[in-house]
Amino acid sequence: MPHGSFFFSLALMPLAGAQLTMSQIGLAERQVVADTMSRVAEYQIAKYGGHPPTNWITGTFYTGMLAAYAATGNEDYLRQATAWCEAAQWKIPAPHLNADQICTAQTYLDIYAIKRDAAMIADTKAALETMFNREVIPRDELGHVMWKEKERPFTGRNLWWWCDSLYMAPPVLAAMSSATGDPNYRELLHNLYWDSIEFLFDPQEELVFRDEGQFKASSRPVQGQDARWQKSLLGPRQRLGPGPPMVAAVTGFPGRIRRRPHGGPAASRRYERRRPEKTPLHKIVSENLESWLEWREAAERAVPGYVEDELRGYLVCGLLCFGFARAVCMTCRTGFVVAFSCKGRGVC
């Protein structure tokens, strides 16, 4: 399964070349994000050439389309997502136990919540019902799987053995429980999810392993920090206090996360975004940078490029309108956004 696909940044990419004055920043943030979502969605739809496949890639992409629709009210997002579901006949691709295949049903259930047509989730319901009262997972019913045994016990660690799966499948079980009123889906989700977390999560590092191939099940040795997947959906490297792993929703799809199970001790600290735009230094630099650079140029004492880059980076550092990631606590479901950093060390 390839990693780092661009649609995971659907709502988060900074608008390249955007030039905003300090007085415009507060008003522009929402529109910048909305315009960027629209451009990214249009680009991806065009790349599909009118025939988007039915797989985990499009499954995650169209969850973003529905989230964009919920955020903006743009009916074109809903229309595009509905057309994809209809082309897939509202069916989950085989094998049905594989989280990557189940992911497609996230969009089916989202549209069902809007239109309430039972046919939209009939195949999904039938596929999920095969997960009840199971004792084992035959290897051939999962398709691609890392473990080599012919079968394993039906547990979260064996079913959702890689961290991506915790984005793909759990929201479907939660949404089906909400759609049908059947608590058994949530109970199954709760048992599978936390077993997978217990298996993959390293409490010392507050990170999850990408999959069980990154450790030995008996002693869990790690071959250096790089053995943990840098793009893991869980446990960002930024320390956010004790408690269960945070969900780094780089997807920008908060609806996926609100449906996830929760439990365990709550974090004792709350993240607060720093506001560089409110500082005297930021005001001085933003109001005087251009004239200062022109003055130095006119005096034939041009500022070195790395200095100018550092100052320009400082002006956009920590501002939400230039890009952010979203994180949500799985215990209290509190969410917050973390603005991208310039990672400079001269001014910032």
N, C-alpha and C positions, 0 to 999 in steps of 0.2 A: 504494500500500500504506500503510494508516494506521499511525501510530507511537504508541508510548506506551501500548498496550493494557495493562490492569491486570494481566493474568495474568503479565506479565513480573516481577511482584513476588510471585509465588505463595508463596514461602517466606520472604519478607523483611519483610512489612508489620508495623510495631510494633503491639502490642495496645493499641488506644486506651483510655485511662483506667486502664491497669494500675497498681496501687499495690503495689510490692514493697519489703519491708524489705531492708536490706543482707544479712541472714542468709539470705534466701530467693532472692537473685538467682542464685547458682550453681546451685541445684536447679531453678529455674523456667525457665531459658532454653530447654531442649529442649521442655518442655511448652507454653510460650508459642508457640513456632514451630509445633509440631504442631497445636495448637488453631487457630492462625491459618490454616494450610494447609487444614484441614478446613472452616473457615467460608468461605474464599474459593472452594474447590472447590464447596461446596454452592450458593453464590450463583451461580457461573457455570453450573452444570448447570441450575439453575432458570431462568436467563435464556435458555437454549436451548429451553426449553419442551418437552422430551422429544424434540426433533428437531435435534440438533446437525449442522451442515453438514459437508462434507468439504472443507476448504480450509486455507490456511496458518495461519489464526487458531486453528482447532480443532487443527490439527496441532501447533502449539507448546504449546497448552494441555494436550493429552493426554500429551505428553512429561513435563510437570510432574506429571500424575497418576501416571505410572509411577515417576517419581523419588520421589514421596511414598509410594507403595507400598513401594519399596525401603527407604526411610528408616524407615517406621513399621510395616510389616507389615499395614497395614489392608487387608483383602481387598476392601473396597468400592471402593477406588481401582482395583484390578485389574479388578473386575467392570464398573465404568463404562467403563473404557478398552476392554475387550474388546467390550462392547456397541456402542461407537462403531465399532470396526474391522469388526465383523460387519455393521453397517448399511451401511458403505462397501464391503462385499464384499472387503475386503483389497486394494483397488485404488487405484492412484495416479491422481488426476484428470489429464486432458489439459490442456495439452501436457506431455509427460513430461520434457522437457529443462528446464523451468522449475523453479528451486530451490524456489519457494513450493509447488508441487504435490508435489515429491519429499519435502518435509518430512513429509507425512502418514505416510510409510513408517517414520519413526523409531519410532513406536509399534508398527507391525506387527512390526518386528524385535525390539523390546524384549519383546513378548509371545511371539514365536517363541522367544526365548532361554529363556523359562520353560517353554513347553508343547511346543516342538519339533515343531510341525505344519507340514510343508513347504508346505501349501496357503496358509498365512498370508503367505508371502513369494514365492510363485510369480509373481504379477503384477509385484511390485517387481523381481525378478530379471530378468524379460523386459524391463522398461522400462530398467533400467540397462545391459543388454547392448547396447542401441542406441547407447550412448556410446562403445563401443570401435571402434577403427579408423576414426574419423571424421576428416575433413579440414576440413570447413566446418560452420557453424551457419546454417541458413536462418532468416531473421528470423521467418517465420511459425511456426516450430517452438518458438519461445520464448514466444509470446504477447506480453505486455507487455515491451517492451525500449526502452531509451533511444536506442541507436544506430539510424541511419536506413538503412544500407546493406541491400541485398537479402540478403546473407550476409556472414559474417566467418569468419576461421580459427577452428578449434575449439581455443580456448585458455581458460585460467581467466579472464582479464580480459574476454573476450567472453561467456563463459557465466555467470560469477558477477561481474557488473559493478557490483553494489551490495553494501554491507557486510552487510546482513541475510542475504544468501544464504549467507554463510559459517557461519551458524548452521543454516540450513535443510537444505542438501544434503550437506556433507561428512560429518556423522555417519552418514548412510545408507550411503555408500560404505564407510566404515570398519566399520560393523556388518555389512554384507553380506560383507566379506572375512572377518570373524570367524565368521560363520554358515556360510559355505561352505568356508572354508579356502583360498580363491582369492586369492593375493597380487596379482593383476592389478587388483583393485578398489582396493587401497591404493596401488598404483603410479599409477593414474589419479588418485586423490585427491591424492596428493603433487604431481603435476605441475600439476594445475588449481589447487589451493589456493595454492601458493606463487607461481604466476604472478599470481593475483588479488591476493595480498598485496603483491607487488612493484609492482603497478599502483596500488593504492589507498593504500598506506601512505606517510606523509610522515615520514621519519626525523628531520627537524629538529624537528618538533613532537611526534613520538611519538604521532601520531593518524592514523586513517584518514579519508579522505574518505567521505562518505555514498555517493557514486557518481561516475561520470566527468563528470556534469553540473556538478560543483563545480570542475573545473579544465579547462584546455585541454591536450590530450594532449602538445603539443609542449613547452610551457614551464611548465605547471602553476602559473600565477598564481592567487592566492587573493584574493577580494574581502573581506579582513578575516578575523579569527579566526572570526566567526560562520558563515563558509562551511562549516566542518567541522561535521558533524552532532553535536549535543551528546549525542544518545542512541546514538551509535555503539556497536556491540557490541565494538569493538576499540579499543585505545589510550586508556584513560581519561586524563583531564587530570591526575590525580595522577601525578607522576613517580616511577617505581619503579626507576630505574637503567637503564643501557644494555642493549641487546639487542633482540630482536624485540618486537613489540607484545604487551601482556598482553590476555588475554580477560577482560573485565569481565562476569562471569556474573551479571548482575542477575537473570537467570532463576532462579538458585538450582538449576540442573540440572547438577551436576558431571559426570554421566555423559555429557552431550553433549560435554564438553570433553576428557575423558580419551581419547576416541576420535579426537581430532583429530591430524593429523600434527605433528611437531615437528622442529626443526632450528635452526641458527644459534647464535650465542654466548649463553651463559647470563648472566643478570643478576648483577652483582657484589655487590649488596646484598640483604639479606633484610628484609622488612617485619616489624615486631613491633608488635602492638597495645599501645597505651598502656593502662594500667589505673587509671583515675581512682578507682575504688572502693577502691583500696588506699592512697590518699593521706590524710594527716591532714586536709587541707582538706575533702575529700569527706565524711569521717567527721563533722567538726564541723557542716557544713551539713546533712547528712542527719539528724543526731540533734537538731539545735536549730532548724531552720527553722520548723516549725509553732509551737513555743512562742514563738519570737521574733516571728513575725507576730501571734500572739494578744496578746503583751505590748504591741506597738506599737499594735495596735487598741484595747486597753483604755486605753492612755495617750492616746488620741485623736491619735496621731501615725502614722497608717496609712502603710505603705510604698507608694510609687508602684507602679502596676501593672507598669511596665516593669522595675522592680527585681525584683519577685516573679517575673515571667516569666523573667528572666535566671537567677535562682537555681534555679528549677524545671527550666529547660532544662539547667542544669549537672548536675543530679542524674541525668539520663538520658543525657547526652552520653557517647558512647564505650562504652555498655553493649550487648552483643550482644542481650540480651533485648528491647531496644527498637528493633530493626531493624538490618540489616546488608546489605552487598553481598558477593558472593563473587568472587574473582579467581583465575585459574589461569594459570601461565606455560606458554606453548606450547613452550618449550624443554625444561624439566625436569619439567613437569607438576606442579610443586608448587603447591598451592592454599592460600589463606588467606582469611579473612573480614575485612572492614573495617567497623567499627561506624559507624552514622550519627552525624554531628556536629551539635551545636546551633548551630554557626556564630556563637556569641556572642563578644563581645569584652570583656565586663565582668569576669566571674569566671573563665570557662574559659580 
